[in-house]
Amino acid sequence: MAREGKKLDIWYLINAETDRSMVKLRFYDVSAEEIIEVRDSKYKPYFLIPYPLSEKDEYTVDRILGKVSTIEKQDLFTDKMKTIAKVEIKTPDHIKKFSKMFENVWENEIEFSRGYVYDYGLVFGSQYVLQGNHFRAVSNVPEKEKKKFDRVFAEVKKADPLKYVQLKEFFGLCYQPIPQINPEILGIHGEIDPKRYYLTFMLSRIANLPVPEAYSNRRVSEWIKSMIYTYLRRNNFLIPTSKELRKGEKLKESVPGALTITPKSGIYFNTVVTDFESLYPSCIDSYNLSYETVDCKHEECRDRRISELDHHVCVRRRGFYSVIIGALKDLRIHWFKPLSKNPSTSKHERLLAEALAKLLKLISVSSYGVTVRIHGLASTPLAESITGYGRYALQTAWNMAKEHGLHPTYGDTDSIFLDNPSEEEVKWLVRTVKEKLRLDLAVEKEYSLCVLSEAKKAYFGILKDGTPDIKGLTVIKSNSPEFFLRVFRNCVKELSHVKNLEEYELAKKRIAAIAQKAIKDLRQRRIELKDLEYSVQLYFDPKQKVRLEEALHQPYQCAVQLIDAGVDVSKRDTVLFIKVNPFNYKDKKFTVKPTAHVKGLSEVNVKDYVRNLRTALGQTFNPMNIEFEIRKDKKISDWFGTNR
């Protein structure tokens, strides 16, 4: 091993690069405030093939001038040691080309310098001291924090020692100091705010990514893949091929998703919304869902399955994926999330803890998605098991609540809405879910008033402080005209201080009047033209759409007119238009014009706007059963239906 620069006490590993056929490590020396480069010419690029070699493999090794040795690796799926042939070649540029000459090959997709970091147990962004020819990691966790960590995770240490080891590893990395380095030295150009700088080093350590890559790489799948490679190499597991992870199955276009329990439409007072804390990561952790544990080969494990799944889960081994994701999840929920709300810590510490908690959440909640389609991570059996246990958890918790006399009104993915529960009832549900499902349930929101529509994923509530919380309703879609949004906001405002049925009945009358006035203003054209404007992004090339389709959707009608007027319009551009009375354009019936082309309100298709407003507001008003004083026994939705 050769290095440039002088030996110093503390070095931070910043990057690893390939320098011809050598590995070049780039460290930052704190004392000298400079980059130190360390080169290793002895480490050779390699891939792994079955041992003993077949005649064909021996011939191929000779042909590529490879050097063969044997190593012992632990098979991930059998948990047994196996002898593997290690084929070293002269230059890393030929790894992919040469490895394709063999029928069975492992670990040929790992970049040369990154493989060096994995093999020597190094972690990017971390501190080291060079002792002889070896790097020794430096730990800086204060004694006070160590003791607190041991208290917080004492149960994990007893019940789940493998996860505890991983937790301790992540924890130690998070508590190392962040060196103050000029971003230009790190290969980061331009201004960088302190929070992003902090998160760059945290991500570099947690996912074991070079610091410049941690700053620029937004692909969470690459983060998770690096974490997996780090764990498996460190524990001497043979990293499975993509085909082995799939267990021979072809990837499906999609897997069954989350459970949504149809809402009981209506108006509810004092609704408590309970959420599973990180449902999919929690299922991965609590139910031991990992590549090697789902559909394991043990006979005694075949009965460990839930009714709706065709897959079983191992009871003999702890899965490595569940260890990694479980550790991330626990560190977020039980350490950094509480720390971000702890008034005894400084505001600066709370902000950093909050930022890190969000980063940990981003990684952990992505742990399901990467198992569906991402090369090198995808596994249909694992993906189906994760969502299957998620559905099982929601349905079981719903049934528990119902059988105990609580009144669940809506369930969606990881949330259960409870109608007017007592504090003791909520505590009972949280406690019972923890005992029977081994999952964390917590109160996420409390609505003084909640309106559930018949549509799934569409509701709104008024929080205790009067703030509206609106989800999925047609009227508040981002492309809705400002007039629609204003009408809806005014309606919701009338509900913001409603606490009981009497106040609600009065608010209904005021809402009815607002809706009635809105319709009247539309019919009499007492509206600014710009407030009727739709804003829609184009998902297809408008020029291609015109050639291929006889009838054009309204956004593309707008795009065609703009193009003809000399405006350059492309895929992903946003177009602004007004709905107008139908007219012929190039032998086609058009119903919109670009906003700039509309000469006045007389062109506006009022009937269309009334119909759209009626549909949008009706989604909300139907369950509220609002009536007008001027039309007794008529719901607002009925009134909207009349052709006045």
N, C-alpha and C positions, 0 to 999 in steps of 0.2 A: 504494500500500500504506500503510495507516495502522496505528498501534499505540498501545496504552495502556501507560503505565509508562515508565521510563527505559531508555536503552540501556546494556547491560552486556556484559561480556566473554563469558562462557560461558552458553549457554542450552541446556536439554534440551527436545526436542520431546515433549510429553506427549500431546496430543490434537489432533484437527481436527474442527470442528463446522460445521454449516450455520447461519448467522445470517441468516434471511430469504433474500435472493438473494446473500449474501456468504459467503466462507469465513472462519472464525475459527480461527486457530492458537493453541494454548495452550502456551506455553513455561514452563519453570521456570528462574528466574534464581538461580544458585548463590550469588552474592555477597549479593544482597538477600533471599534466602530467600522469594521470592514468585513468584506466577504472573504472567507477562507475556502479554497478548493482542495478537495481530497480525491485523488484518482486511484482506482484499483484495476490493475491489468490482469490479475489472476482469476477474477470471476469471469466465467464464460457463459454465453447464452446457451440455453438448453431447452429441451422438451422431453417428455416422458412417453415411453412405449411399453407394451407388455414384455415380461420376461418369463421364460427364456425366449430369445428372438427366433422367429421363423427364418427359414432359408431366404425368403424374399426380403425380410427386414435386414438380415445380415448383409445381403448384397447391396441394399439401398444405403445402409450406413457406410459401407466401404466406398460407395459411389460419391457420397457427399463429404467424404473424409471426416466423418464424425468419430468422436471418441466415446466409447460406451463404458459405463460403470453401473453398479447396482446400488440401489438405496431401498430402505424399508419405509413404507408409507402405510398409514392407517386408512383402510377403506371406509368411506363415510357411511355406506349403506349396510355393511356387514359388521362394522366395528372391529374387524380383524386386521392384523398386520399382513401386508403382502409385499413381495419383492417386485420392484419395478426397475426397468432399464432407463437410465438417464443418458440421453444422447447430447453431448456437447458439440457445438460447431464453432467455427472460427469467428464469424461475424454475425451480429444480431440482425442485419439486413435480410438474411436468408431464412430466418426462423419460419415464417409463414410458408414460404415456397418449399422448403425442404420437408417440413412437417406434413405437408399435403401428400407426400409420397408414401406415407404410411397409412395403413387401414385404420388402426386404432392409435390415437395419440391424445395425451393430456397436457394441459398447461402450456399450450403453444400460443395462446392469445394474450398472455401477460407481457406487457412491454418490458424490455430488457432491464432498464435502470430501475423500474418499479419493482421488478422481481427481486433485485438486489436488496431493496429496502425491506420487502416482505421476508426474505430469507434471513436477514441479519436482525430481524426484530426491531427495526428502526421505526420511528414515527415522525412524520413531517411536522414542523412547527414546534417541536419539543426541544428541551435542553439536554445537552450531552457534555461529558468531559472525556477527552481522549486520554486513555491510559494504555501506553504501549501502542499496539496495533488494534486496540478495541475501543469501542465507544461505550461509555457507561451512562445510562440514563440518570438524570438528577430529579429528585422529588422535592417539592417545596410546599407540601400541604402543611399548614400550621397545626400544631398539636391540638389546639382547641377545636378546629374543624374536623380533625381525625376522630376525636372522641364523640363529637356530635354525629358524624357519619355512622359510627359504630352503633350509637343509640337508635338512630332513625332506621337503620337497616339490619338491626339485630335479628329480627324474625327471618329475613331473607337469608342471612348467614346460616341459620339453622336448617331452614326448610329447603333452600335452593342454593347450595354452595357454588355451583358453576355460574349462576347469574350473579352471585355476590362478587366473585372474582372479576367478572366483566364490569360490574358496577364500580368497583374500586379502581379499575383501570381507567374508565371514563372519568371518574371523579378526580383522580390524580392529574389527568391531562388538563381538565378544566381549571384546576387551581394552580397550574404553573403560571408564572408571571408572563405578561405580554411585553416583548421587547419593543422599545420605541425606535423604529428603523425608518429611515427615509424611504417612502414607497418606491421611488425610482430605483433604489438599490435592489428592491424585491422584484423588479420588473413590472411594477404597477404604475401606470402613467396617469397623470391628471390628479385632481383633488380627490381625497377620500376622507369621509367623515369618520370620527372616532369610533362610532358604533359599528360601522361596516368593517373597519380595520380590526376591531376586537373579534367580530364574528368570523372574519377571514381566518384568523389564527385558531379559533375554536373549531371551525369546520375542518381546517387542515389537520388538526390533531384527532378529532373524532373519526373522520372518514379516511384519515391517512392519505391526504392529497398534498402535492406540492403547494406551497403558499400561493404562488401566482395563479395556479389552477383553482385553488379554493376561492380566490377572489373573483375569477371570471367564469367558472364552470357552473351553470345553473341546472345541469342535468342530474336530478336526484338519483336516478338509476345508476349513474356512474359513481356517486358517493357510496351507495349501498353495496355495489359490486366490489369496490375497494375495501370496504369494511369486511365483507365476506372473505376476500382473498387474504387479508391481514390475519383474520381469525384462523382460517384453515391452515395457512402456512405455519403460523406460530404454533399450532397444536399438531403439526405434522400429519394433517389429513391430505389425502390425494384429492385435489380439486376436481370435481366431476365435470364431465363434458356437458354441453347444453342438452344433448340427447339423453344422458343419464339423469339429469335433473327432471326431465319430462317423463322419465321412466318408460320411454319408448312410445308414449302417446303423442299423437299429433296435437298441436295447439288448436284450441277452439277459437272461433271468432269472438266469442264472448262467453262469460260464465254467469250463472244465475246471480243476480245482484241482491241488494238489501231488501228487507221486508218493509212494506208500508201498510199499516192497518187503517182501513177506510175511516175517515173522520166522521163523528156524529155531528152533523152540521147544526149550528145554532149559536146562541149567545151565552157565554159563561162568565160568571163573576168569580174572582179569586182562583185563577188557574195557575197551578204550579207545574213547571216543565222540568222534568228530571232527565238528565243525560248520562249515558255511560261515558266514563272518562276514556277517551281514545279507544273506541270499541274494537276495531280490527287489530291494532297492536296488542290490546288486552287479551283478545281471543288467541292470538298467536302465542302470547306468553302463558296464559292460564291453562290453555288446552294443549300445550306442547306441540304446536303446529310448526313443522319444519320439513325440509326436503327429505330427510332420511327417516322421519317419524311417521309421516303420512303413508299409509299402506306398507308398513314394514313387513318383514318376512316371518315374524314370530307368531306361532299359532295362538298363543294365549292372548295376543293383542287384537285378534280379529273381531272380537265381540265389543270392543270399545269404539262404538260409533253412535251417532245420533240418528234418529229414525229416517230423516229425509236425505241422508247422505249415503253414497255408495262407498265411502272411504272410511277406513279405521285409523286409529292413532296409537302409536307405541306407548306402552306403559313401563317398558324396561329402561329406556334411555331418554336423557334430556336432549332435545333438539338444539342444534347450535344456532339456528335462525331465531328460535324462540328466546334463547339466551341473550343474543345481541339486541333484538327489538325490545324484549322485556326490560333489559338494563336501561336502554334509552328512555323508555316510557316511565320507569320508576324514578329515574333521575329527574325527569321533568316534573312529574306529578308530586313527588315527595320531597324534592329539594329546591329546585330553581323556581318553580311556580310559587310555593309558599315564601321563598326568599324575596321574590319580586313584590310581595305585598306586606313584608315585615317592616313596620314603622321604626323598629330599632336600628335598622341599617340605613346608610346614607342614601339620598335620592339617586346618586350616581350608581351605587351598587344595585339598587332596585331596578334601575333602567337596564343595566347590563344583564341582570338575572332574567328580566322579562324578555329581552332580546334573545338570550340563549335558550330560554324555555320555548320560544317560538321556533327557533331553529331545530331543537330536538323534536318538537311536534311535527314539523315539516318532514323530517326524515322518517319518523315512526309512522305517521299516517300514510306515507308513500309505500310502506312495506307490503301492502296488499297489491297495489296497482302494478308494481314491477313484476309480480309473479304471473301476470296475465299474458303479456305479449313481449316483454323485453328479452332480447337474446342474451343467454348466459344467466338469466334469472327466472325465466318463465317456467312454470310448472302447473299444468291444469289441475292435477289432484290437490296440490297445495292451495291454489287460488280458490277452488270450489269448497275446500274445507274451511277456509277463512270466512267466506261469505255465509257458508252454511251454519257455522257456529254463531255468526253475527245474527242471523235470522232466528236461530234457536234461542239466543239470549233475550232478544226483544220480545218474542212471543211468550217465553217462560215468565219474564218479569211482568208482562201484561196480565197473564193468567193469575200470577201471585196477587197482584193488586186487586183484580176483580174478585177473586175468591175471599180476600180479606175484607171486602166491603168498601174498598176505594172505588172511585168512578173514573176509570181511564176513558178519555174521549178521543184520543188520536195517538197513533204510534208511527214514527218515521225513522228508519235506519237505526239511530241510537238514542231517540228521544221518546218519552212517554208523557203525554199531557194528562194531568189529574185535575178533576173538577172539585174545587173547594175542599181539599183535604185538610185535616188538622195537622199540626206540627208533629204530633206523635205518630200519626199514620205515615207521614213521609219518612220519619226516622226509622220506623219499622220496615218499610220497603227497602230503604238503603241498606239496613243491617241484614235483612233476609237475602237480598241479592248478593251481598258480599259472602254470606255464609254458604249459600247453596250454589251460586254460580261462580264464585271466586272472582267477581268483577266489581269495579268501583262505580257506584251510581251516585250522582250528586245533583243538587238543585242548581239548575242553570239559569232559570228566569222565573219571575213571578208576575203574572198579569192581573191587574185589577179588573180588566175586562178582556175577553178573548172572543173573537168571531171566527168560527170554523166554517168554511164553505164545503160544498159537497165534493169539490175537486181535491185530489191529493196534492200535498206540497203547496197549498195556497191558503193562507190565513193571515189575520193580523191581530195584534194584541196591543193593549195599552199597559205599559210597565207601571210600577207603583209610583214612579215620579212623574207620570203623565206623558212620558215619551212614547210615541207610536213605534211599533216594531212590525214591519210589513214583509211578508214572504210570498213570492210567487204569484201575486194577483196581477191579472192582465192589465189593469189600469196603470200600474206603476212600472211597466216595462220601460227600459231605457229609451226605446224609440217612440214612446207615446208622445203626442203633442203636449205642449206645456199647458194648454187649456184643460186637458183631461187630468193632468197631474195636479193642477191647482184646485180643481173641483174636488178631487179625492182628498187632498190635504185638508181642505176646508171641512169636509165631512168628518174626517178622522179627528180634527181639532175639537169638534163638538163632543166627541167621546172621551177626550183626554182627562176629564175630571169626574167622569161618571163612576160612582161607587156602589150604587144600588139600583134596584128595578125602577123606582120612582124617577130617579134622575135619568135613567136610560130612556124611559118613555118620553120625557121632555126632549131629550136629545134627538130621538127619532123624528120628532116633528120638525126640528130645526134642520136636520139632514134632508128630510123630504123637501123642505122649502129650497134648500141649496140646489138639489138635483133638478127641481122644477124650474128654477131660475136659469140654470145652465142650459136646459133644453130650450127655454124661451129665448135666451140670448143667441143660441145657435140658429134658431128658426128666423129670428129677426136680424141676423147677421151683425150683432152688436159685439163683435170680437175683432181683435187685431189679427191680421192675416198671419203674422209670424207665429202666433200662438196656436195655429192649426197645423204647423209644420211637422211632418214625420222625418225622422233621421234614421237611416238604415244602412248598414254596411253590406257591400256586395261580396258574396262568397264565391261567385263565379265570374269568369271573364265576360263582360257584357257583349263584346263583339261576337264571341262564340255563341252566346245565348241567342242572339238575333238570328244567326245562321241556322241554328238547330231547332228552335222552337217556334211554333205557329203563334201561340198565345204567350204573352210575356207577363210575368208578375210585375206588380206596380214599381218596385225599385228599379227594374230593368227598363220599364217604360220611361222612367225618368232619365236613366243613363243614356238611352238611345237619343233622346232629345238633346241632352247636353253634348254628346259626341257630334251630332249633326250641327250644333252651334259652334263647334270648334274647340270644345273643352275636352281635355285628355282625361278619360275615365278608365280606370283599370280595376282588376280584382282587388278586393279588400279596401277600396275607397269607400267613403261614406257619402251618400247622396241625400239631399234635402228636397222634399216635395210636398205638394198640397193635393188633396183629393178634389177633383173638379168634375163638372158634369161631363158625361161621356162624349168623345169626339173622335173622328177618324184621323188616323195618322199613318201614312204609307199603307193604306188599305187594311189597317188594323184598328180595332176599337181600343182606345186608350182612355184611362180614367184618372190619370194624375199628370201634373206638370211640375217641372222644377220650380221651386219657390220664386226664383227670379223671373220666370216666364209668366207668372199669374198677374193679370192686369188689375184685378180687383176682387172684392168679396162676391160680386155677382156671379163669378165663375165657380165658386165653391159648391161642391155637392153636399148640401146641408143634410139631406136624408141619410147619406152614407155616414156622416159624422154623428148624427143622432143615433143611428143603429149601432155604431161602434162604441159610443159612450154608454148606451143602454146595456150592451153586452158586458162591457168592462165593469161598470158599477153593479150590474145585476149579479155578477159573481160574488160580490161582497154582500149586497143587500138581500138576496134571497133568504139566507139563513137568519137574517135579522128581523124579517117579517115587518118591515117598516110600512106604515100606512100614511096616506095624506088626509088631512082634515077635509079637503075639498072633495075627496072621493072616498067616502066611508066604505069599509070592508074591501078596500082595494090595496093590495101590496104595491110597493114601489115597482117591483118587477112587472106586476100586471099593468100599472100605469105606463111603464116604459113600452109595453107591448101595444098600446093603442096607437092608432095612426091619426094624430090630431092635425 
